[in-house]
């Protein structure tokens, strides 16, 4: 059995930490170690970690002053003894079969980095069903990260040779996956829920969201310059600007993106499985659309059908086009 090293960064994590630790102890795959990094916590985090270490020698602690998440991740990976690195955050819960299923799936697919679908708990419900294949993940990286960070299992030698980039605060995982994709690393996601991802108010402040958007925009454009099919690469800057998931776009920009999706599908047929959900999300953040845009959206629907889980959103957006954006927003109010 190959040794798996959990990397568990902690900063003032006492509220949910014990549940995370219990889920690690409950793994069906037992040949693991856990490197927990106490990043200068001022609550009971260190005490909880020390109790875990006293209970099980597989649990190891690094405790020092606050240096931030990226430094903690890189320090934990450098200290890991395992052949595999398993990410986990101090407020999430991994299901007992997580390591068993991921290791088997990586052996089946030849992947170097493997995530899974996740279930939201806490202040949000539902699932995030990420793309399954290497090709789908590479296309999805053009828009945002298609890998749930705390669900990741990766080859240790790859992460040791490619640390999380220090210049990508709050988007360090997205930046790293784009770097690894350019180096030929293979990706996969197990198409089942193996991690419960907790959503709560203390996760990301507004200031961090702004920094994340700026960083992700830079990462997206750099990746697009080489990852897009060659005929589309001159459009990388404009694409990266309009593809930003938090940006509201106008009708003309929607038309540009609609044409871009169709060209990308023509040049890269394997993008079909991923683009169905992405074009629908792009339409949802467009303002000023009306019945004049219905035929174009219907054409995208036929060529790039969204997954079944998105059909309710699809119906709402098609109704919005029929009645016009102005009327739709008046009804919603």
LUMZAKOL-136319 format. One record per residue (C-alpha): residue number from 1; residue in one letter; x negated, y negated, z. Coordinates in steps of 0.02 Angstrom, whole numbers, plus 50000, padded with zeros to 5 digits. Example, Ala and Ser with C-alpha at 12.3 -4.5 7.8 and 13.67 -1.06 7.14 Angstrom:
+-----+---+-------+-------+-------+
!   k ! r !    c1 !    c2 !    c3 !
+-----+---+-------+-------+-------+
!   1 ! A ! 49385 ! 50225 ! 50390 !
!   2 ! S ! 49316 ! 50053 ! 50357 !
+-----+---+-------+-------+-------+
//
This chain:
+-----+---+-------+-------+-------+
!   k ! r !    c1 !    c2 !    c3 !
+-----+---+-------+-------+-------+
!   1 ! X ! 50000 ! 50000 ! 50000 !
!   2 ! X ! 49930 ! 49832 ! 49948 !
!   3 ! X ! 49917 ! 49701 ! 50085 !
!   4 ! X ! 50038 ! 49555 ! 50065 !
!   5 ! X ! 49995 ! 49389 ! 50150 !
!   6 ! X ! 50143 ! 49281 ! 50199 !
!   7 ! X ! 50097 ! 49096 ! 50201 !
!   8 ! X ! 50208 ! 49004 ! 50326 !
!   9 ! X ! 50177 ! 48815 ! 50341 !
!  10 ! X ! 50258 ! 48738 ! 50494 !
!  11 ! X ! 50285 ! 48558 ! 50548 !
!  12 ! X ! 50408 ! 48524 ! 50690 !
!  13 ! X ! 50499 ! 48682 ! 50636 !
!  14 ! X ! 50562 ! 48747 ! 50803 !
!  15 ! X ! 50748 ! 48738 ! 50763 !
!  16 ! X ! 50753 ! 48879 ! 50634 !
!  17 ! X ! 50579 ! 48955 ! 50647 !
!  18 ! X ! 50627 ! 49107 ! 50750 !
!  19 ! X ! 50753 ! 49163 ! 50618 !
!  20 ! X ! 50618 ! 49151 ! 50485 !
!  21 ! X ! 50496 ! 49252 ! 50590 !
!  22 ! X ! 50628 ! 49385 ! 50626 !
!  23 ! X ! 50659 ! 49404 ! 50439 !
!  24 ! X ! 50472 ! 49433 ! 50410 !
!  25 ! X ! 50467 ! 49564 ! 50547 !
!  26 ! X ! 50619 ! 49649 ! 50468 !
!  27 ! X ! 50535 ! 49681 ! 50299 !
!  28 ! X ! 50552 ! 49858 ! 50234 !
!  29 ! X ! 50377 ! 49842 ! 50162 !
!  30 ! X ! 50269 ! 49842 ! 50317 !
!  31 ! X ! 50091 ! 49815 ! 50254 !
!  32 ! X ! 50086 ! 49627 ! 50275 !
!  33 ! X ! 50002 ! 49491 ! 50373 !
!  34 ! X ! 50075 ! 49319 ! 50408 !
!  35 ! X ! 49963 ! 49165 ! 50407 !
!  36 ! X ! 50061 ! 49030 ! 50500 !
!  37 ! X ! 49992 ! 48853 ! 50490 !
!  38 ! X ! 50048 ! 48736 ! 50629 !
!  39 ! X ! 50024 ! 48567 ! 50545 !
!  40 ! X ! 50013 ! 48459 ! 50701 !
!  41 ! X ! 50189 ! 48496 ! 50765 !
!  42 ! X ! 50252 ! 48398 ! 50916 !
!  43 ! X ! 50395 ! 48515 ! 50963 !
!  44 ! X ! 50397 ! 48698 ! 51017 !
!  45 ! X ! 50335 ! 48763 ! 50849 !
!  46 ! X ! 50164 ! 48819 ! 50914 !
!  47 ! X ! 50242 ! 48906 ! 51064 !
!  48 ! X ! 50359 ! 49006 ! 50952 !
!  49 ! X ! 50214 ! 49055 ! 50839 !
!  50 ! X ! 50109 ! 49109 ! 50988 !
!  51 ! X ! 50251 ! 49221 ! 51049 !
!  52 ! X ! 50258 ! 49302 ! 50877 !
!  53 ! X ! 50069 ! 49330 ! 50876 !
!  54 ! X ! 50077 ! 49409 ! 51049 !
!  55 ! X ! 50215 ! 49525 ! 50987 !
!  56 ! X ! 50127 ! 49582 ! 50826 !
!  57 ! X ! 49943 ! 49577 ! 50778 !
!  58 ! X ! 49990 ! 49553 ! 50596 !
!  59 ! X ! 50041 ! 49375 ! 50641 !
!  60 ! X ! 49898 ! 49248 ! 50636 !
!  61 ! X ! 49898 ! 49063 ! 50678 !
!  62 ! X ! 49801 ! 48912 ! 50616 !
!  63 ! X ! 49838 ! 48760 ! 50723 !
!  64 ! X ! 49765 ! 48586 ! 50697 !
!  65 ! X ! 49814 ! 48405 ! 50665 !
!  66 ! X ! 49937 ! 48352 ! 50532 !
!  67 ! X ! 49870 ! 48359 ! 50353 !
!  68 ! X ! 50029 ! 48386 ! 50252 !
!  69 ! X ! 50107 ! 48529 ! 50157 !
!  70 ! X ! 49984 ! 48543 ! 50012 !
!  71 ! X ! 49834 ! 48555 ! 50129 !
!  72 ! X ! 49926 ! 48684 ! 50236 !
!  73 ! X ! 49968 ! 48792 ! 50086 !
!  74 ! X ! 49791 ! 48789 ! 50018 !
!  75 ! X ! 49716 ! 48823 ! 50189 !
!  76 ! X ! 49831 ! 48970 ! 50219 !
!  77 ! X ! 49796 ! 49045 ! 50048 !
!  78 ! X ! 49608 ! 49027 ! 50074 !
!  79 ! X ! 49622 ! 49122 ! 50240 !
!  80 ! X ! 49732 ! 49260 ! 50170 !
!  81 ! X ! 49661 ! 49436 ! 50160 !
!  82 ! X ! 49799 ! 49510 ! 50052 !
!  83 ! X ! 49804 ! 49554 ! 49869 !
!  84 ! X ! 49969 ! 49463 ! 49858 !
!  85 ! X ! 50029 ! 49294 ! 49925 !
!  86 ! X ! 50210 ! 49280 ! 49983 !
!  87 ! X ! 50278 ! 49105 ! 50012 !
!  88 ! X ! 50406 ! 49071 ! 50147 !
!  89 ! X ! 50462 ! 48910 ! 50229 !
!  90 ! X ! 50497 ! 48891 ! 50414 !
!  91 ! X ! 50684 ! 48867 ! 50393 !
!  92 ! X ! 50723 ! 49004 ! 50266 !
!  93 ! X ! 50765 ! 49189 ! 50283 !
!  94 ! X ! 50698 ! 49327 ! 50171 !
!  95 ! X ! 50805 ! 49482 ! 50152 !
!  96 ! X ! 50731 ! 49648 ! 50214 !
!  97 ! X ! 50704 ! 49717 ! 50038 !
!  98 ! X ! 50617 ! 49561 ! 49973 !
!  99 ! X ! 50437 ! 49623 ! 49963 !
! 100 ! X ! 50487 ! 49798 ! 49907 !
! 101 ! X ! 50592 ! 49731 ! 49763 !
! 102 ! X ! 50468 ! 49599 ! 49707 !
! 103 ! X ! 50319 ! 49716 ! 49706 !
! 104 ! X ! 50417 ! 49844 ! 49605 !
! 105 ! X ! 50477 ! 49712 ! 49483 !
! 106 ! X ! 50301 ! 49643 ! 49458 !
! 107 ! X ! 50237 ! 49818 ! 49421 !
! 108 ! X ! 50379 ! 49840 ! 49296 !
! 109 ! X ! 50356 ! 49673 ! 49206 !
! 110 ! X ! 50170 ! 49641 ! 49226 !
! 111 ! X ! 50207 ! 49472 ! 49303 !
! 112 ! X ! 50074 ! 49377 ! 49402 !
! 113 ! X ! 50197 ! 49259 ! 49489 !
! 114 ! X ! 50371 ! 49320 ! 49537 !
! 115 ! X ! 50516 ! 49230 ! 49620 !
! 116 ! X ! 50696 ! 49282 ! 49647 !
! 117 ! X ! 50872 ! 49215 ! 49649 !
! 118 ! X ! 50916 ! 49127 ! 49810 !
! 119 ! X ! 51072 ! 49097 ! 49914 !
! 120 ! X ! 51100 ! 48926 ! 49992 !
! 121 ! X ! 51144 ! 48921 ! 50177 !
! 122 ! X ! 51172 ! 48779 ! 50299 !
! 123 ! X ! 51245 ! 48621 ! 50222 !
! 124 ! X ! 51264 ! 48697 ! 50049 !
! 125 ! X ! 51335 ! 48860 ! 49982 !
! 126 ! X ! 51317 ! 48957 ! 49820 !
! 127 ! X ! 51171 ! 49035 ! 49728 !
! 128 ! X ! 51029 ! 48977 ! 49616 !
! 129 ! X ! 51012 ! 49108 ! 49479 !
! 130 ! X ! 50843 ! 49068 ! 49402 !
! 131 ! X ! 50785 ! 49128 ! 49229 !
! 132 ! X ! 50725 ! 49308 ! 49231 !
! 133 ! X ! 50595 ! 49321 ! 49092 !
! 134 ! X ! 50425 ! 49243 ! 49063 !
! 135 ! X ! 50486 ! 49162 ! 48902 !
! 136 ! X ! 50639 ! 49089 ! 48987 !
! 137 ! X ! 50538 ! 49021 ! 49132 !
! 138 ! X ! 50414 ! 48938 ! 49014 !
! 139 ! X ! 50555 ! 48849 ! 48923 !
! 140 ! X ! 50639 ! 48797 ! 49085 !
! 141 ! X ! 50475 ! 48722 ! 49148 !
! 142 ! X ! 50498 ! 48589 ! 49014 !
! 143 ! X ! 50641 ! 48521 ! 49119 !
! 144 ! X ! 50607 ! 48565 ! 49301 !
! 145 ! X ! 50542 ! 48706 ! 49408 !
! 146 ! X ! 50637 ! 48869 ! 49375 !
! 147 ! X ! 50556 ! 48959 ! 49522 !
! 148 ! X ! 50620 ! 48944 ! 49700 !
! 149 ! X ! 50458 ! 48902 ! 49790 !
! 150 ! X ! 50486 ! 48995 ! 49956 !
! 151 ! X ! 50536 ! 49152 ! 49859 !
! 152 ! X ! 50369 ! 49167 ! 49767 !
! 153 ! X ! 50256 ! 49320 ! 49770 !
! 154 ! X ! 50094 ! 49294 ! 49673 !
! 155 ! X ! 49925 ! 49373 ! 49645 !
! 156 ! X ! 49808 ! 49304 ! 49778 !
! 157 ! X ! 49660 ! 49288 ! 49661 !
! 158 ! X ! 49760 ! 49172 ! 49547 !
! 159 ! X ! 49815 ! 49056 ! 49687 !
! 160 ! X ! 49642 ! 49055 ! 49766 !
! 161 ! X ! 49565 ! 49005 ! 49599 !
! 162 ! X ! 49703 ! 48876 ! 49565 !
! 163 ! X ! 49747 ! 48782 ! 49726 !
! 164 ! X ! 49902 ! 48675 ! 49738 !
! 165 ! X ! 49855 ! 48507 ! 49657 !
! 166 ! X ! 49825 ! 48368 ! 49781 !
! 167 ! X ! 49890 ! 48236 ! 49660 !
! 168 ! X ! 50067 ! 48308 ! 49652 !
! 169 ! X ! 50149 ! 48266 ! 49820 !
! 170 ! X ! 50324 ! 48341 ! 49840 !
! 171 ! X ! 50311 ! 48424 ! 49668 !
! 172 ! X ! 50157 ! 48529 ! 49703 !
! 173 ! X ! 50242 ! 48691 ! 49653 !
! 174 ! X ! 50309 ! 48622 ! 49488 !
! 175 ! X ! 50137 ! 48554 ! 49446 !
! 176 ! X ! 50051 ! 48718 ! 49488 !
! 177 ! X ! 50171 ! 48825 ! 49384 !
! 178 ! X ! 50143 ! 48712 ! 49233 !
! 179 ! X ! 49954 ! 48725 ! 49256 !
! 180 ! X ! 49965 ! 48915 ! 49270 !
! 181 ! X ! 50082 ! 48928 ! 49120 !
! 182 ! X ! 49953 ! 48837 ! 49014 !
! 183 ! X ! 49823 ! 48965 ! 49070 !
! 184 ! X ! 49929 ! 49113 ! 49014 !
! 185 ! X ! 49991 ! 49171 ! 49185 !
! 186 ! X ! 50148 ! 49278 ! 49169 !
! 187 ! X ! 50306 ! 49236 ! 49267 !
! 188 ! X ! 50464 ! 49328 ! 49318 !
! 189 ! X ! 50613 ! 49311 ! 49434 !
! 190 ! X ! 50699 ! 49461 ! 49511 !
! 191 ! X ! 50882 ! 49441 ! 49459 !
! 192 ! X ! 50952 ! 49464 ! 49633 !
! 193 ! X ! 50958 ! 49363 ! 49793 !
! 194 ! X ! 50806 ! 49401 ! 49902 !
! 195 ! X ! 50798 ! 49240 ! 50002 !
! 196 ! X ! 50919 ! 49127 ! 50095 !
! 197 ! X ! 50870 ! 48945 ! 50071 !
! 198 ! X ! 50927 ! 48829 ! 50209 !
! 199 ! X ! 50990 ! 48656 ! 50162 !
! 200 ! X ! 50993 ! 48524 ! 50299 !
! 201 ! X ! 50978 ! 48336 ! 50318 !
! 202 ! X ! 50799 ! 48339 ! 50378 !
! 203 ! X ! 50726 ! 48419 ! 50222 !
! 204 ! X ! 50685 ! 48278 ! 50104 !
! 205 ! X ! 50696 ! 48092 ! 50142 !
! 206 ! X ! 50747 ! 47966 ! 50011 !
! 207 ! X ! 50567 ! 47903 ! 50002 !
! 208 ! X ! 50507 ! 48079 ! 49964 !
! 209 ! X ! 50640 ! 48100 ! 49830 !
! 210 ! X ! 50575 ! 47945 ! 49742 !
! 211 ! X ! 50396 ! 48008 ! 49751 !
! 212 ! X ! 50451 ! 48179 ! 49688 !
! 213 ! X ! 50537 ! 48103 ! 49536 !
! 214 ! X ! 50382 ! 48003 ! 49489 !
! 215 ! X ! 50267 ! 48153 ! 49508 !
! 216 ! X ! 50384 ! 48273 ! 49418 !
! 217 ! X ! 50402 ! 48150 ! 49273 !
! 218 ! X ! 50214 ! 48148 ! 49248 !
! 219 ! X ! 50201 ! 48337 ! 49262 !
! 220 ! X ! 50345 ! 48361 ! 49139 !
! 221 ! X ! 50268 ! 48250 ! 49006 !
! 222 ! X ! 50095 ! 48330 ! 49022 !
! 223 ! X ! 50170 ! 48504 ! 49006 !
! 224 ! X ! 50281 ! 48456 ! 48859 !
! 225 ! X ! 50134 ! 48388 ! 48760 !
! 226 ! X ! 50067 ! 48565 ! 48738 !
! 227 ! X ! 50213 ! 48681 ! 48781 !
! 228 ! X ! 50338 ! 48612 ! 48655 !
! 229 ! X ! 50335 ! 48686 ! 48479 !
! 230 ! X ! 50208 ! 48588 ! 48376 !
! 231 ! X ! 50337 ! 48492 ! 48271 !
! 232 ! X ! 50417 ! 48425 ! 48432 !
! 233 ! X ! 50258 ! 48380 ! 48525 !
! 234 ! X ! 50256 ! 48199 ! 48460 !
! 235 ! X ! 50423 ! 48178 ! 48551 !
! 236 ! X ! 50353 ! 48236 ! 48719 !
! 237 ! X ! 50354 ! 48065 ! 48804 !
! 238 ! X ! 50532 ! 48022 ! 48754 !
! 239 ! X ! 50591 ! 48197 ! 48795 !
! 240 ! X ! 50512 ! 48195 ! 48968 !
! 241 ! X ! 50594 ! 48028 ! 49006 !
! 242 ! X ! 50770 ! 48085 ! 48958 !
! 243 ! X ! 50753 ! 48261 ! 49031 !
! 244 ! X ! 50727 ! 48197 ! 49209 !
! 245 ! X ! 50870 ! 48283 ! 49304 !
! 246 ! X ! 50912 ! 48132 ! 49411 !
! 247 ! X ! 50921 ! 48005 ! 49270 !
! 248 ! X ! 51088 ! 47938 ! 49207 !
! 249 ! X ! 51083 ! 47924 ! 49017 !
! 250 ! X ! 51193 ! 47833 ! 48892 !
! 251 ! X ! 51285 ! 47897 ! 48739 !
! 252 ! X ! 51144 ! 47864 ! 48616 !
! 253 ! X ! 51021 ! 47953 ! 48730 !
! 254 ! X ! 51142 ! 48100 ! 48742 !
! 255 ! X ! 51144 ! 48111 ! 48552 !
! 256 ! X ! 50953 ! 48113 ! 48552 !
! 257 ! X ! 50949 ! 48253 ! 48679 !
! 258 ! X ! 51086 ! 48350 ! 48588 !
! 259 ! X ! 50985 ! 48347 ! 48428 !
! 260 ! X ! 50829 ! 48393 ! 48525 !
! 261 ! X ! 50914 ! 48547 ! 48600 !
! 262 ! X ! 50965 ! 48605 ! 48426 !
! 263 ! X ! 50790 ! 48580 ! 48355 !
! 264 ! X ! 50712 ! 48671 ! 48503 !
! 265 ! X ! 50830 ! 48818 ! 48479 !
! 266 ! X ! 50788 ! 48825 ! 48293 !
! 267 ! X ! 50601 ! 48825 ! 48327 !
! 268 ! X ! 50608 ! 48932 ! 48484 !
! 269 ! X ! 50754 ! 49057 ! 48480 !
! 270 ! X ! 50706 ! 49130 ! 48649 !
! 271 ! X ! 50761 ! 48965 ! 48728 !
! 272 ! X ! 50945 ! 49011 ! 48701 !
! 273 ! X ! 50969 ! 49095 ! 48871 !
! 274 ! X ! 50900 ! 48943 ! 48965 !
! 275 ! X ! 50965 ! 48794 ! 48866 !
! 276 ! X ! 51149 ! 48835 ! 48891 !
! 277 ! X ! 51148 ! 48774 ! 49070 !
! 278 ! X ! 51026 ! 48632 ! 49036 !
! 279 ! X ! 51124 ! 48545 ! 48898 !
! 280 ! X ! 51281 ! 48553 ! 49005 !
! 281 ! X ! 51189 ! 48470 ! 49150 !
! 282 ! X ! 51126 ! 48338 ! 49028 !
! 283 ! X ! 51304 ! 48302 ! 48970 !
! 284 ! X ! 51362 ! 48289 ! 49150 !
! 285 ! X ! 51238 ! 48147 ! 49185 !
! 286 ! X ! 51285 ! 48053 ! 49026 !
! 287 ! X ! 51394 ! 47896 ! 49037 !
! 288 ! X ! 51503 ! 47822 ! 48900 !
! 289 ! X ! 51551 ! 47981 ! 48807 !
! 290 ! X ! 51723 ! 48005 ! 48730 !
! 291 ! X ! 51824 ! 48115 ! 48613 !
! 292 ! X ! 51704 ! 48065 ! 48473 !
! 293 ! X ! 51573 ! 48173 ! 48559 !
! 294 ! X ! 51683 ! 48326 ! 48578 !
! 295 ! X ! 51635 ! 48409 ! 48413 !
! 296 ! X ! 51448 ! 48393 ! 48450 !
! 297 ! X ! 51470 ! 48467 ! 48623 !
! 298 ! X ! 51578 ! 48607 ! 48553 !
! 299 ! X ! 51440 ! 48647 ! 48427 !
! 300 ! X ! 51313 ! 48659 ! 48569 !
! 301 ! X ! 51433 ! 48772 ! 48664 !
! 302 ! X ! 51443 ! 48893 ! 48518 !
! 303 ! X ! 51255 ! 48895 ! 48489 !
! 304 ! X ! 51201 ! 48883 ! 48671 !
! 305 ! X ! 51338 ! 48956 ! 48781 !
! 306 ! X ! 51317 ! 48915 ! 48966 !
! 307 ! X ! 51313 ! 49061 ! 49090 !
! 308 ! X ! 51478 ! 49121 ! 49162 !
! 309 ! X ! 51440 ! 49036 ! 49328 !
! 310 ! X ! 51445 ! 48867 ! 49238 !
! 311 ! X ! 51613 ! 48889 ! 49150 !
! 312 ! X ! 51709 ! 48784 ! 49276 !
! 313 ! X ! 51586 ! 48641 ! 49248 !
! 314 ! X ! 51601 ! 48668 ! 49060 !
! 315 ! X ! 51790 ! 48651 ! 49063 !
! 316 ! X ! 51779 ! 48490 ! 49165 !
! 317 ! X ! 51654 ! 48412 ! 49047 !
! 318 ! X ! 51754 ! 48457 ! 48891 !
! 319 ! X ! 51911 ! 48380 ! 48969 !
! 320 ! X ! 51807 ! 48226 ! 49012 !
! 321 ! X ! 51761 ! 48209 ! 48828 !
! 322 ! X ! 51942 ! 48227 ! 48772 !
! 323 ! X ! 52008 ! 48092 ! 48888 !
! 324 ! X ! 51850 ! 47982 ! 48880 !
! 325 ! X ! 51725 ! 47947 ! 49016 !
! 326 ! X ! 51814 ! 47787 ! 49069 !
! 327 ! X ! 51982 ! 47873 ! 49095 !
! 328 ! X ! 51900 ! 48022 ! 49179 !
! 329 ! X ! 51815 ! 47913 ! 49308 !
! 330 ! X ! 51976 ! 47818 ! 49339 !
! 331 ! X ! 52065 ! 47983 ! 49373 !
! 332 ! X ! 51925 ! 48042 ! 49486 !
! 333 ! X ! 51940 ! 47884 ! 49591 !
+-----+---+-------+-------+-------+
//
